Amino acid sequence: MSIPTKDSLKQKAKTVRKFLNDKYQVDVSHGHCMEIISQALGFKDWNTASAALKPKLKQDDLPLKLKTVGDLKKALELFDDSAAIDGDYEFKVKDFMDDIEHGDLEGTIHQEFSLILTSIQPDDIVSFQLELEHESISHTL
């Protein structure tokens, strides 16, 4: 099952409305059907579902150039928590964000970087280029 979006919930509500009308001749408003679908997916109501479902990043929004962990965090908020990011390895956005927020940074070497998102695939895979920036090092991974 794919991650729900506002549009997918609206489409499911249309399907429920059509089914109820065709099968039982019951005319239910689209709004009520959106409430039903939202609750079936575990949300309190449509407003809660709508607020929780962030829009996905579009290919037109690329490339994103990031300079700090804060910029990276803001960019990652555009993705669903279960979306994978693919570099030389793959990991879940939520796990990566948790590591950034709760990691033990004592004794860690801090490095400035640029992260350039180059493409997004339909299956929530993101291609990126990481550039390390330091006076003694300039390298693209």
CORUR-V66151 format. One record per residue. N is the residue number from 1. SS is DSSP state (a for helix, b for strand, c for the rest). PHI is phi in whole degrees, -180 to 180 (999 if undefined). PSI is psi in radians with two decimals (NA if undefined). Layout:
BEGIN
{{N:SS:PHI:PSI} {N:SS:PHI:PSI}}
END
This chain:
BEGIN
{{1:c:999:2.32} {2:c:-80:2.87} {3:c:-72:2.27} {4:c:-68:2.56} {5:c:-123:2.94} {6:a:-57:-0.77} {7:a:-65:-0.69} {8:a:-68:-0.62} {9:a:-67:-0.71} {10:a:-62:-0.72} {11:a:-66:-0.72} {12:a:-63:-0.68} {13:a:-63:-0.70} {14:a:-62:-0.70} {15:a:-64:-0.77} {16:a:-63:-0.77} {17:a:-61:-0.79} {18:a:-64:-0.74} {19:a:-61:-0.85} {20:a:-62:-0.67} {21:a:-71:-0.80} {22:a:-68:-0.76} {23:a:-83:-0.73} {24:a:-120:0.06} {25:c:53:0.68} {26:c:-104:2.18} {27:c:-98:1.84} {28:c:-111:2.43} {29:c:-67:2.71} {30:a:-60:-0.69} {31:a:-60:-0.74} {32:a:-66:-0.67} {33:a:-66:-0.62} {34:a:-65:-0.65} {35:a:-63:-0.77} {36:a:-60:-0.87} {37:a:-63:-0.75} {38:a:-59:-0.81} {39:a:-68:-0.64} {40:a:-63:-0.50} {41:c:-92:0.11} {42:c:97:0.07} {43:c:-89:2.70} {44:c:-64:-0.75} {45:c:-163:-3.11} {46:a:-63:-0.70} {47:a:-60:-0.73} {48:a:-66:-0.78} {49:a:-62:-0.79} {50:a:-61:-0.73} {51:a:-69:-0.59} {52:a:-78:-0.44} {53:c:-93:1.74} {54:c:-78:2.56} {55:c:-67:2.56} {56:c:-79:2.66} {57:c:-68:2.42} {58:c:-103:2.69} {59:a:-57:-0.56} {60:a:-66:-0.34} {61:a:-81:-0.01} {62:c:-98:2.76} {63:c:-82:2.64} {64:b:-99:2.28} {65:b:-110:2.17} {66:b:-118:2.45} {67:c:-116:-0.39} {68:c:-134:2.91} {69:a:-61:-0.62} {70:a:-61:-0.74} {71:a:-64:-0.70} {72:a:-63:-0.75} {73:a:-61:-0.77} {74:a:-62:-0.74} {75:a:-66:-0.70} {76:a:-69:-0.42} {77:c:-66:-0.28} {78:c:-75:-0.26} {79:c:-104:2.69} {80:c:-65:2.63} {81:c:-60:-0.45} {82:c:-93:-0.01} {83:c:-68:2.47} {84:b:-95:2.54} {85:b:-114:2.29} {86:b:-115:2.10} {87:c:-125:-2.10} {88:c:-80:-0.16} {89:c:-146:2.99} {90:b:-123:2.44} {91:b:-152:2.86} {92:b:-85:2.41} {93:a:-55:-0.79} {94:a:-62:-0.75} {95:a:-62:-0.73} {96:a:-63:-0.78} {97:a:-64:-0.71} {98:a:-62:-0.72} {99:a:-62:-0.71} {100:a:-65:-0.80} {101:a:-75:-0.63} {102:a:-115:0.16} {103:c:-72:2.68} {104:c:-86:1.85} {105:c:-94:-0.04} {106:c:-67:2.30} {107:c:78:0.10} {108:c:-93:2.42} {109:c:-80:2.21} {110:c:-95:2.42} {111:c:-138:2.29} {112:b:-71:2.64} {113:b:-151:2.83} {114:b:-121:2.37} {115:b:-120:2.12} {116:b:-114:1.98} {117:b:-79:2.14} {118:b:-103:-0.48} {119:b:-162:2.78} {120:b:-129:2.27} {121:c:-96:2.74} {122:c:-60:-0.39} {123:c:-93:0.48} {124:c:67:0.40} {125:b:-96:2.34} {126:b:-117:2.30} {127:b:-96:2.40} {128:b:-145:2.86} {129:b:-124:2.27} {130:b:-110:2.17} {131:b:-114:2.11} {132:b:-86:2.41} {133:b:-127:2.11} {134:b:-160:2.70} {135:c:-62:-0.44} {136:c:-100:-0.04} {137:b:-148:2.40} {138:b:-143:1.91} {139:b:-145:2.45} {140:b:-108:2.23} {141:c:-93:NA}}
END
